[in-house]
Amino acid sequence: MEARKQKLPTRAGARWDSQEDRVISAAFSGGKDVTIIAKLQERTRGSIQSRLVKLELIQLAPDIETIEELISGSTDFFRINV
């Protein structure tokens, strides 16, 4: 467990705030890749994806039943048509 913790980004598990929500929203809407956003925000890719779902910027594909399936990387998400 300790070895896994050492490999996590610095802000993994930290509380989200409205400023960070604005930053990732702008980055994603501007076309930045989720992996790049995660590195810039010092978060995991899965946490960025989860937050984008919460912010309603992406939506789980119809055949995905849980966020864990999305985070596992076994499938892709898609953008909400706005």
Secondary structure, DSSP 8 states (H G I E B T S, - for coil): -HHHHHHS-TTTT----HHHHHHHHHHHHTT--HHHHHHHHT--HHHHHHHHHHTTSEE--TT--SHHHHHTTSS--EE---
